[in-house]
Amino acid sequence: MSMLRFDESGARSTERTYASPDVAAQRREVLSLLAPRPGERVLDVGSGPGYLLASIAEAVGPTGAAHGLDPSPAMNALATARTDGMPWVHIDDGDAVALPYPDGAFDAAASIQVYEYVADIAGALSELRRVLRPGGRSLILDTDADSLVWHTADQELHRRVLAAWEEHLVHPRLPRTLAGLLRRAGFQVTEQRVYAMFNAQLAPDAFSTRYMDTIARFVVGRQGLREADAAAWLADLRARSDEGDYLFSINRYVFLATAT
Ligand SMILES: C[S@@+](CC[C@H](N)C(=O)[O-])C[C@H]1O[C@@H](n2cnc3c(N)ncnc32)[C@H](O)[C@@H]1O
């Protein structure tokens, strides 16, 4: 079974979801922890629709360089449009496991919800280490599927939907092994923290409102789920909201590490 596809419609759907105030707040946190400075060379691995890349570019300014790398042409088109007018931004077609840059090319790098999709995680981290200068800093953020709390009435259907949704990633529980993987790749882990995404209401622009639609589309045809099952699961969540009983939360785990 294939993972989530970042083709034209997948890229646009990610762009819409990541425009939500919840994801924008997460990005502000990431940016303040990465703290890109004027004149720095910074890489965003798996830059997707380019929201973070645009903010990095503003921070490093024209004396620096901001590179976004992604294998999805549709994502790269969105990132190119988003960073138009900033010639110090470069959108590069490529894969995290074979970065098209020389050794020590960057002062800092970020990779937000990307390594969970990459099968050869050790190879990808070794590449990240290679393209950072010694002392260069990195920030990695990924989700652990077990951190998801979502209130539904039909627990059995919910369990099947989440089992099917796990197929969208290669590593649904990457954070619990990431610190060790980083150390073995030649990083010193300087900080680990959790960022909780929390919705107490099913507001139109809430992250979980858009997330549930993505999940409902993805799970049909997996784990024996039909269109009607996905519709029933969505209706269950909406009913929780109508009854004033809605609760969604998921954790993003953040790792700050320095290249040794
Ligand atoms: C969930 S999106 C996150 C995008 C972006 N980092 C953000 O936070 O807005 C995952 C991104 O990872 C990219 N991706 C998937 N596999 C990759 C790989 N092997 N190397 C680099 N990027 C990859 C996808 O194309 C997609 O743009």
The ligand as a MOL file (V3000), in Angstrom:
LIG
                    3D

  0  0  0     0  0            999 V3000
M  V30 BEGIN CTAB
M  V30 COUNTS 27 29 0 0 0
M  V30 BEGIN ATOM
M  V30 1 C 4.0670 16.5530 5.9220 0
M  V30 2 S 4.9610 17.3890 4.6570 0 CHG=1
M  V30 3 C 5.8890 18.5940 5.6070 0
M  V30 4 C 6.3550 19.7550 4.7620 0
M  V30 5 C 7.1520 20.8360 5.4950 0
M  V30 6 N 8.3340 20.3100 6.1560 0
M  V30 7 C 6.2930 21.5900 6.4770 0
M  V30 8 O 6.3820 21.3280 7.6820 0
M  V30 9 O 5.5000 22.4500 6.0350 0 CHG=-1
M  V30 10 C 6.2070 16.1740 4.2790 0
M  V30 11 C 7.1540 16.6110 3.1690 0
M  V30 12 O 8.2400 15.6820 3.1240 0
M  V30 13 C 8.5850 15.4930 1.7790 0
M  V30 14 N 9.3230 14.2210 1.6750 0
M  V30 15 C 8.8250 12.9640 1.6740 0
M  V30 16 N 9.8270 12.0720 1.5120 0
M  V30 17 C 10.9770 12.7910 1.4340 0
M  V30 18 C 12.3480 12.4590 1.2510 0
M  V30 19 N 12.7410 11.1830 1.1220 0
M  V30 20 N 13.2640 13.4390 1.2070 0
M  V30 21 C 12.8800 14.7500 1.3530 0
M  V30 22 N 11.5910 15.1370 1.5150 0
M  V30 23 C 10.6580 14.1660 1.5470 0
M  V30 24 C 7.2340 15.4880 1.0560 0
M  V30 25 O 7.3630 15.6850 -0.3400 0
M  V30 26 C 6.5290 16.6260 1.7810 0
M  V30 27 O 6.7610 17.8630 1.1720 0
M  V30 END ATOM
M  V30 BEGIN BOND
M  V30 1 1 1 2
M  V30 2 1 2 3
M  V30 3 1 2 10
M  V30 4 1 3 4
M  V30 5 1 4 5
M  V30 6 1 5 6
M  V30 7 1 5 7
M  V30 8 2 7 8
M  V30 9 1 7 9
M  V30 10 1 10 11
M  V30 11 1 11 12
M  V30 12 1 11 26
M  V30 13 1 12 13
M  V30 14 1 13 14
M  V30 15 1 13 24
M  V30 16 1 14 15
M  V30 17 1 14 23
M  V30 18 2 15 16
M  V30 19 1 16 17
M  V30 20 1 17 18
M  V30 21 2 17 23
M  V30 22 1 18 19
M  V30 23 2 18 20
M  V30 24 1 20 21
M  V30 25 2 21 22
M  V30 26 1 22 23
M  V30 27 1 24 25
M  V30 28 1 24 26
M  V30 29 1 26 27
M  V30 END BOND
M  V30 END CTAB
M  END
